[in-house]
Amino acid sequence: GSRSRFKMVLVSNTTVPAVLEKLKDQIKSNS
């Protein structure tokens, strides 16, 4: 239902920024 969807949004909201931070760190270390 809508509850699981809300969970998905919550998870993506918390994981996406972390992934972006990791990518930023990788780019920094590469350059």
PDB file of N, CA, C and O in Angstrom:
ATOM      1  N   GLY A   1       0.817  -1.201   0.000  1.00  0.00           N
ATOM      2  CA  GLY A   1       0.000   0.000   0.000  1.00  0.00           C
ATOM      3  C   GLY A   1       0.854   1.254   0.000  1.00  0.00           C
ATOM      4  O   GLY A   1       2.016   1.228  -0.405  1.00  0.00           O
ATOM      5  N   SER A   2       0.264   2.362   0.461  1.00  0.00           N
ATOM      6  CA  SER A   2       0.980   3.633   0.457  1.00  0.00           C
ATOM      7  C   SER A   2       2.063   3.644   1.532  1.00  0.00           C
ATOM      8  O   SER A   2       3.012   4.425   1.466  1.00  0.00           O
ATOM      9  N   ARG A   3       1.905   2.759   2.529  1.00  0.00           N
ATOM     10  CA  ARG A   3       2.877   2.744   3.631  1.00  0.00           C
ATOM     11  C   ARG A   3       4.248   2.261   3.138  1.00  0.00           C
ATOM     12  O   ARG A   3       5.279   2.852   3.461  1.00  0.00           O
ATOM     13  N   SER A   4       4.241   1.181   2.352  1.00  0.00           N
ATOM     14  CA  SER A   4       5.513   0.661   1.841  1.00  0.00           C
ATOM     15  C   SER A   4       6.156   1.694   0.919  1.00  0.00           C
ATOM     16  O   SER A   4       7.380   1.823   0.881  1.00  0.00           O
ATOM     17  N   ARG A   5       5.331   2.425   0.179  1.00  0.00           N
ATOM     18  CA  ARG A   5       5.856   3.447  -0.717  1.00  0.00           C
ATOM     19  C   ARG A   5       6.530   4.531   0.111  1.00  0.00           C
ATOM     20  O   ARG A   5       7.604   5.014  -0.248  1.00  0.00           O
ATOM     21  N   PHE A   6       5.906   4.912   1.213  1.00  0.00           N
ATOM     22  CA  PHE A   6       6.484   5.926   2.089  1.00  0.00           C
ATOM     23  C   PHE A   6       7.832   5.448   2.613  1.00  0.00           C
ATOM     24  O   PHE A   6       8.781   6.224   2.728  1.00  0.00           O
ATOM     25  N   LYS A   7       7.899   4.153   2.930  1.00  0.00           N
ATOM     26  CA  LYS A   7       9.171   3.582   3.412  1.00  0.00           C
ATOM     27  C   LYS A   7      10.230   3.691   2.325  1.00  0.00           C
ATOM     28  O   LYS A   7      11.375   4.050   2.602  1.00  0.00           O
ATOM     29  N   MET A   8       9.849   3.383   1.087  1.00  0.00           N
ATOM     30  CA  MET A   8      10.799   3.455  -0.020  1.00  0.00           C
ATOM     31  C   MET A   8      11.337   4.875  -0.151  1.00  0.00           C
ATOM     32  O   MET A   8      12.540   5.077  -0.317  1.00  0.00           O
ATOM     33  N   VAL A   9      10.441   5.856  -0.076  1.00  0.00           N
ATOM     34  CA  VAL A   9      10.868   7.252  -0.192  1.00  0.00           C
ATOM     35  C   VAL A   9      11.811   7.596   0.947  1.00  0.00           C
ATOM     36  O   VAL A   9      12.825   8.265   0.747  1.00  0.00           O
ATOM     37  N   LEU A  10      11.471   7.135   2.144  1.00  0.00           N
ATOM     38  CA  LEU A  10      12.301   7.421   3.307  1.00  0.00           C
ATOM     39  C   LEU A  10      13.692   6.825   3.115  1.00  0.00           C
ATOM     40  O   LEU A  10      14.701   7.480   3.374  1.00  0.00           O
ATOM     41  N   VAL A  11      13.731   5.582   2.661  1.00  0.00           N
ATOM     42  CA  VAL A  11      15.023   4.911   2.458  1.00  0.00           C
ATOM     43  C   VAL A  11      15.845   5.643   1.406  1.00  0.00           C
ATOM     44  O   VAL A  11      17.031   5.908   1.607  1.00  0.00           O
ATOM     45  N   SER A  12      15.208   5.970   0.277  1.00  0.00           N
ATOM     46  CA  SER A  12      15.943   6.641  -0.797  1.00  0.00           C
ATOM     47  C   SER A  12      16.427   8.017  -0.333  1.00  0.00           C
ATOM     48  O   SER A  12      17.504   8.464  -0.726  1.00  0.00           O
ATOM     49  N   ASN A  13      15.634   8.681   0.498  1.00  0.00           N
ATOM     50  CA  ASN A  13      16.032  10.004   0.981  1.00  0.00           C
ATOM     51  C   ASN A  13      17.259   9.920   1.872  1.00  0.00           C
ATOM     52  O   ASN A  13      18.044  10.867   1.936  1.00  0.00           O
ATOM     53  N   THR A  14      17.434   8.796   2.562  1.00  0.00           N
ATOM     54  CA  THR A  14      18.572   8.670   3.475  1.00  0.00           C
ATOM     55  C   THR A  14      19.773   8.055   2.788  1.00  0.00           C
ATOM     56  O   THR A  14      20.910   8.357   3.150  1.00  0.00           O
ATOM     57  N   THR A  15      19.542   7.183   1.788  1.00  0.00           N
ATOM     58  CA  THR A  15      20.664   6.491   1.156  1.00  0.00           C
ATOM     59  C   THR A  15      21.259   7.296   0.006  1.00  0.00           C
ATOM     60  O   THR A  15      22.476   7.297  -0.176  1.00  0.00           O
ATOM     61  N   VAL A  16      20.426   7.976  -0.768  1.00  0.00           N
ATOM     62  CA  VAL A  16      20.922   8.723  -1.929  1.00  0.00           C
ATOM     63  C   VAL A  16      21.983   9.750  -1.522  1.00  0.00           C
ATOM     64  O   VAL A  16      23.053   9.778  -2.130  1.00  0.00           O
ATOM     65  N   PRO A  17      21.729  10.592  -0.520  1.00  0.00           N
ATOM     66  CA  PRO A  17      22.753  11.562  -0.110  1.00  0.00           C
ATOM     67  C   PRO A  17      24.055  10.882   0.297  1.00  0.00           C
ATOM     68  O   PRO A  17      25.138  11.384  -0.004  1.00  0.00           O
ATOM     69  N   ALA A  18      23.956   9.757   0.972  1.00  0.00           N
ATOM     70  CA  ALA A  18      25.161   9.031   1.389  1.00  0.00           C
ATOM     71  C   ALA A  18      25.932   8.542   0.165  1.00  0.00           C
ATOM     72  O   ALA A  18      27.158   8.647   0.114  1.00  0.00           O
ATOM     73  N   VAL A  19      25.219   8.016  -0.806  1.00  0.00           N
ATOM     74  CA  VAL A  19      25.870   7.537  -2.032  1.00  0.00           C
ATOM     75  C   VAL A  19      26.538   8.704  -2.753  1.00  0.00           C
ATOM     76  O   VAL A  19      27.666   8.581  -3.232  1.00  0.00           O
ATOM     77  N   LEU A  20      25.840   9.834  -2.828  1.00  0.00           N
ATOM     78  CA  LEU A  20      26.416  11.009  -3.486  1.00  0.00           C
ATOM     79  C   LEU A  20      27.685  11.448  -2.770  1.00  0.00           C
ATOM     80  O   LEU A  20      28.670  11.806  -3.415  1.00  0.00           O
ATOM     81  N   GLU A  21      27.668  11.424  -1.452  1.00  0.00           N
ATOM     82  CA  GLU A  21      28.856  11.809  -0.682  1.00  0.00           C
ATOM     83  C   GLU A  21      30.010  10.866  -1.002  1.00  0.00           C
ATOM     84  O   GLU A  21      31.151  11.304  -1.149  1.00  0.00           O
ATOM     85  N   LYS A  22      29.716   9.572  -1.109  1.00  0.00           N
ATOM     86  CA  LYS A  22      30.766   8.597  -1.434  1.00  0.00           C
ATOM     87  C   LYS A  22      31.335   8.885  -2.814  1.00  0.00           C
ATOM     88  O   LYS A  22      32.549   8.847  -3.018  1.00  0.00           O
ATOM     89  N   LEU A  23      30.448   9.172  -3.759  1.00  0.00           N
ATOM     90  CA  LEU A  23      30.913   9.472  -5.111  1.00  0.00           C
ATOM     91  C   LEU A  23      31.788  10.724  -5.100  1.00  0.00           C
ATOM     92  O   LEU A  23      32.822  10.765  -5.767  1.00  0.00           O
ATOM     93  N   LYS A  24      31.382  11.736  -4.351  1.00  0.00           N
ATOM     94  CA  LYS A  24      32.169  12.972  -4.258  1.00  0.00           C
ATOM     95  C   LYS A  24      33.555  12.678  -3.707  1.00  0.00           C
ATOM     96  O   LYS A  24      34.557  13.186  -4.210  1.00  0.00           O
ATOM     97  N   ASP A  25      33.601  11.847  -2.662  1.00  0.00           N
ATOM     98  CA  ASP A  25      34.892  11.495  -2.063  1.00  0.00           C
ATOM     99  C   ASP A  25      35.765  10.765  -3.083  1.00  0.00           C
ATOM    100  O   ASP A  25      36.965  11.024  -3.175  1.00  0.00           O
ATOM    101  N   GLN A  26      35.165   9.856  -3.847  1.00  0.00           N
ATOM    102  CA  GLN A  26      35.933   9.104  -4.840  1.00  0.00           C
ATOM    103  C   GLN A  26      36.495  10.059  -5.895  1.00  0.00           C
ATOM    104  O   GLN A  26      37.656   9.942  -6.286  1.00  0.00           O
ATOM    105  N   ILE A  27      35.675  10.997  -6.349  1.00  0.00           N
ATOM    106  CA  ILE A  27      36.123  11.954  -7.360  1.00  0.00           C
ATOM    107  C   ILE A  27      37.260  12.806  -6.798  1.00  0.00           C
ATOM    108  O   ILE A  27      38.236  13.092  -7.493  1.00  0.00           O
ATOM    109  N   LYS A  28      37.125  13.204  -5.545  1.00  0.00           N
ATOM    110  CA  LYS A  28      38.171  14.021  -4.917  1.00  0.00           C
ATOM    111  C   LYS A  28      39.483  13.257  -4.848  1.00  0.00           C
ATOM    112  O   LYS A  28      40.543  13.806  -5.151  1.00  0.00           O
ATOM    113  N   SER A  29      39.416  11.994  -4.449  1.00  0.00           N
ATOM    114  CA  SER A  29      40.641  11.202  -4.297  1.00  0.00           C
ATOM    115  C   SER A  29      41.246  10.884  -5.663  1.00  0.00           C
ATOM    116  O   SER A  29      42.463  10.745  -5.786  1.00  0.00           O
ATOM    117  N   ASN A  30      40.403  10.769  -6.688  1.00  0.00           N
ATOM    118  CA  ASN A  30      40.901  10.455  -8.023  1.00  0.00           C
ATOM    119  C   ASN A  30      41.639  11.646  -8.628  1.00  0.00           C
ATOM    120  O   ASN A  30      42.681  11.481  -9.263  1.00  0.00           O
ATOM    121  N   SER A  31      41.100  12.831  -8.429  1.00  0.00           N
ATOM    122  CA  SER A  31      41.704  14.009  -9.047  1.00  0.00           C
ATOM    123  C   SER A  31      42.893  14.521  -8.249  1.00  0.00           C
ATOM    124  O   SER A  31      43.517  15.510  -8.635  1.00  0.00           O
TER     125      SER A  31
END
